[in-house]
């Protein structure tokens, strides 16, 4: 039978999911708080609604007679949308609210790792009292990372010794309106992500990706939702070896085994240190932008994974094209601190040349597509090498022009990749 799939979310990640399902034997419907023109062009129907409202989502799912759903962002998971869809008889590929706490509650995440003795957990303490947290900073032997326990869109973390001084971290804590904070040891190394499709006790992993959170070139400036990312033609990245990649996979497997019954995507953000991979955090969904690196090169039909998950069958083994990818986000001038909306987007799927275009937060008007105050669109190059993939993404952006927009041009360049290699060689004492 032809499946009817409901995609929840309207960002670049969800545009990548929609494109991955576009050639499958399914009718695709989408629901999001914003109308993404890229998703709308691929879907049989698009409904603008509040995706953190479980009743609104299930009402639309029943209206289109959805047989499957896939939840893109984290906020609907935290709101219990996957639970509500399941109660309504629609299989949702996404964890239930309680399981999604592995992302949505960083205190729970660390306590869970500690309780189940999962490898790669850093030193940590959780605080509800700001002065106690400040005292911990004064007494801790080393640098710390300050994390609000709840969701912050990737923008709430402060790293002592990198972004802030101890005094600035304490001022941030005292001025913060977060109920709970997690303070954990600062991990030094190179970050990377491995995303796994999970159901029925199976995990199926994707190639490693390196995201770039900092706003400006050279890893300067405030954290963002992610300015871009790259993957290599192999499962691992240039600064790591296969054994280190497999260590990260083992940590994901340990976590899935401990979660029991988890379904959806489990995204491990790791720091490759001199002592191997450590866990920076877990997310309960595809990464954005990492989905735009992995889904375009995945040869296995995503729909086959969803159906196997629902039918309680073994998930198919994932096959990937042996190609590298480079993703670069175009964001509004001033992003993330003081973004300026209203720039006209000059790039379209037809004009993107050899690159792939994924719309994120944009507004479609009668005379074209315009930026809002969040990340606007991503361009992805796919090629045999990171260098060639980077050139494809850069050419597409340069040919269209980026007036009113900002891009981290250094992502995926030979100099940046070599700096990652040199950093790891230095940490290993090579």
N, C-alpha and C positions, 0 to 999 in steps of 0.2 A: 504494500500500500504506500501511497505517497504521504510522507509525514508533513505535518504542519508545525513549523518551528516558530516560537516566539522568542525574539532577541530583546533583552532588556538592557537599555543603556544607549547613549547617543554620542559617544566620543570616538577618538581615533581607534582605540582598541576594539570597539564594537563595529566600526567600519571594516576593520580587518577580519573580524569574525563573520560579518555579513558577506564579505567577498569570498571567504573560505567556504561558505555554504551556498553561494550563488549558483554554482554549477552542479549542485547535488540534486537528487530527486526529492525535493521538498518545496512546499510553499512557505515563503519566509515573510513573517510579520515582525514589526518592531514597535517598541514603546520606549519613549524617553521624555525627559523634561524639556529637551531642546530638539528641534527638527534638524537632523543631520542630513544635508542634501545627498551625500554619498550613499548613506544607508537607504534613504527614501528611493533613490534611483534603482536600487537592487531589490527592494522589498515589494511584496504584493499589497501591503498595507502598512501605514505608519500612524501611530496614535501618540499625540502629545499628552502626557499625563505625569503625575508625581510618582516616580518609580519607588519611592520609599513608603508608598501607601499600598499595603498588601491587597486591600479590597479593590482598589482601582486596577491594579495589575491583574488580579484573578478575574475581574469582570471582563476585561478586554481579552484575556486568554480564553474564557468561555465563549465570548462573542465570535472569535475567529476559529473556534474549535481546535485549539492548539493540542497537539499530541506530545510535544516536547517543548521545553523552554531552556534557555541558557542565559544565566545572569552575568552581565559584564562587570559592573562596578561593585565596590565594596559596601556602599551605603544601603542599597536594597537588601543585601545579605544581612547586615546588622539589623535591619528593620523586620526581618523574618519573612521576606517575600518568597524565598524557596520553600519555607514551611507552609505558607498559605497556598502556594501552587500545588504542593503535594496533597494537601487536604482537599483541594478542589479536583484532584484526579489527574493533574498534569505533572509529568515527571520533569523536575527541574535539575539541570546539570549545574549544581552550585550547592555549597554546604548549607545546612540548616543554621539557624541563628546561633544555637549553642556551639556548633562546630566552628562557625566563622569567627568565634572569639580568638582563635589562633592568630587572627589578624587584628580584629577590632578592639582587643584588650591586651595591650602589651605586657601588663602585669600578669595576666592569666597565661600569656604565651611563655614567659620566662618560668613561671611556677610549674607549668605543664612540662617544659623541657627538664627542669630540675627533678620533678617528681618521677618522671619516666627515664631518667638518666640518659637522655638523648645527647649524643655527642655534639660538640661545638658550641655549647652554651657558655657565654662569658660570665664573669662575676656580675652580680646585680643586686640591687635592693629596691624595694617599692616604698613610696612615701605618700602620706596624706597630709603631712605637716611640713610646710615650706621651710621653717627654721631647722627642723631635723634634717631635711635634705641639704640645706646649706652647710650644716655642721659636718655631714658626711663628706661633702666636697673638701672641706678644710682638712679632714682627717685621713682621707683616702690617699694611698701611696701610688700616685699615677694620675693620668688624665681620665676623665669620665665623659660619657655621653648622656645628655639630659633628654628624656623622651616623655611627652605626655602619654598617658596610658591609652587614651582613645584615639580616634581617627583625626588626622590633621591634614590629609591630602599631600603628605610627603613634605610638609613645610614647617613642622613643629619642632624638629630635632635641633639641638645645639651641641656642637662637639668642642669640648675644651681642648686647647692645644692646637686647634685648627681654625674653627670659626670664631670662637670666643675665648676670653681669659676666664679664670676662675671667678673673678669679681663680676664680670659680665654675665656669667652663667647664674650666679646667685641673684643678680638683679633681675634676670629673666624669670627665675623661679618665684621671686617675691612679687613680681608684677603679673604673673600668670594667673589666669582664672580656671586652670585645670584642677579637677578634684584630686587626681592622683598622678604621680610622676614616677617613672622608673629611671634610676641612675645605674648605668652599667659601664664596665671597663671599656675604654676606647680600644678598638681593634685596629691594628696597623697592617696594611697590605693593599691588595687590589680587590675591589668589589666585583662580583659577578652574580648572575641570576641563572638558576635552572628552574624551569617550569615543568610541572608534571600533570598529566591528565589522570585522574584518579576515580575509580569506582570498583565496587565488588572486591576490594582488597588488592586490586591491581594498580600499579603505577606505570605510566608510559611517559618517558622523559623526552625533553626537547633539547636542542643545542644550547650551550651556555651563551649568555648575552652579557655585555657590559653596558649598563646605563650610565648617564651623566646627569646628576642632579643639580650641580651648581650652574648658576645662571650664565656665567660668562666664560669666555675662552680661558684655557689654562686652569680650569677648575677653580675659578674665583667667583665671589659673590654669594648671594643667598641661595638656599635650596629651593628647588622648583618641583613641579610634578614630574620632571624629566625632560631634558632638552634634546635627547637623542640617544642612540645606542648602536652597537655593532655586534655581529656574530661572524664566525669564521666558516670556512667550508667543511670543517670537521665539527665534532661534538664539543671539543674544548676550544679555548681561546689561546692566542699566541703566547701569553705569559704563564700558561699552566700546562700540565701534562695530563694524559688520560687517567692516570691513577688519582690525581687530585680531583678531576671531574667526577670520577666514580665514588670518591669519598663523599662528595656532596650528595650524590644520588643515594648513597647508603643512609645519610642523615634524613633525606626525604622519606625513604622506606621505613626507617625507625619511627618517624613521626606519624606516618599513615597507619602503621601497625598499632600505635598507641591511641590514635584517634578513634579507631573502630567504626566502620560504617561511613566514613567520610566519602563524599562524592563531589566532583567538580575539579577545579584546578587548585593545586597547591604550588605556590611560588616560593622558592627559597632564595632569599637574598643573602649571599655569603661574602665573607671577607677571606680571601686567600692570604694567610699569614705565613710566616716562616715555619710555623708548626702545623700547616695544613688549613683546610677550610673551617671557619667559624661562622655561626649563624648571626647575621645582622638582624634579620626579622623574617617572619613568614607572612605571606599574603594568601588570601583565600580565593584568588581569581587570577586571570591573565594579567600580566604587567602591561602598563601603558607608558613607554612605547614597546616593550619587549614582544608583545603579541605581533607587532608589525614586522619584527625580524623573523619570528619562527613560523607563523602561519603561511606566509607566501612561499616558503620552501618545503612545506609539509606536503608530501605526495599522498599520504593516507587521507581518505575522505573523512572530514570532521564529523559528518553526519553518521558515518559507520560507528564512530566512537560513541556518539550520543545514544544511538539505538542499542548498541551492545550494553551500555551502562544501564539503560532502562530495562532491558530484558534479562538483567542479572547474568549476563554472559561474560566470558573473558574478553577484555578489551583487545582490539587488534594491535599488533606491533606497529609502531610508527616508523614510517620511512620518510627520509628527507633528501631533497636534492643536495648534492655536494657543492653548495655554493655559499658564498659569503653575502652578508647584507649590511648596509649602513643606512640608518634612519636619522633624519635631521628634522627637528621640529622648527617651524616658523611661529614665533610668538609676537604679540603686540609690543611695540616700543614701550619701555617702562616696566614690562613684566619681570618679576612677579610683584614688586612693591607698589608701583604706580602705573598700571597698564593703561594705554590709550586705545580705546575702541574706535572702529569706524574706518579702518583702512580697507581699500578694495583689494580682494584677492585676485591676482592676475593669472594664477595657475589653475588649470582645469585638467580633468583626466585625459582629455585629448591632447593638451599642450604639454603634458608632463614628459613627453618623448619616451625614453626607455625606462623612466622611473615610475614607481607606483605612488599614487597620491591618496592620502587618507585624510578626510576632513575630521576635525575635532570640534572645537567650539567656534562656530561661525553662524552668521545670520544671512539667510537667503532673501534678497530683495528682488524687485522686478528688473532692476538693471544690473544684477550681479550678486556676488557673495562678498560679505564684509566680515571683518574681525569683530570679536567681542573682547572681553577683558581676560580671557583665559587662553590657553594654548590653541592656536588657530588650525594648523594642519601640519601633517608630517609627509615628508618625501622619502621614499626608500629606493635605494639602488640595490640590485641583485646581480652578482657577477661571480667569476671564478676566484677572485681575491678581494680582500678588504679594500685594497687600494683602488681597484677598478670599480667596486661598488660605490665607494666614496665619490669617485669622479662622476658617476652617473647621477647621484643625488645632487651634487654641487652644480652640475651643468643644468639640470632642470630648474633649480632655484635661481641661478644666475640669469638664465634665459628669460624667465618670467618677470624678474625684478622683485625686490623685497622692500619697496617703499612703505614706511609705516610698520615694518616688521623687523624682527631681529632673529638671527640664526647663529648657533654655535658652529662656525665653519670648521673648527678643528676636530670635530668628532669623526673618527675613522681615518684621519690622515696618517701617513707613514710616521711623521714626527711624534704624534700622540701615541700611536701603538708602540713605537720604539721606546718611548718614555715609560710605558707600563712594563715592558720587558726589562728595562734597566732598573726600575724600582724593585721588581721581584728578585732580580739577580743580586742587588745590593742587600736586600733583606736576608737572602739565603747565604750571603757571604761568598758569592761566586765572583 
